[in-house]
């Protein structure tokens, strides 16, 4: 499912126009992004939790040259499914 499919599904389930559904999805994504940028967690009970995790610096291997390289530390976004979502997709 891509963004257009999601907009169509939200519009149909919520009885909204596609324009309103797109605004709602864009607002949701912007709000979650802003919260994660600020270091906050976003927990939607029954659905899951969006969070930021820090990956430490580590050593890797360049597959082309087989030489050892250092992979820099970075922050990554993570999602942990809630119990209801996990149960629904079994």
Secondary structure, DSSP 8 states (H G I E B T S, - for coil): --HHHHHHHHHHHHT--HHHHHHHHHHHHHHHHHHHHTT--EEETTTEEEEEEEE--EEEE-TTT--EEEE--EEEEEEEE-HHHHHHT-
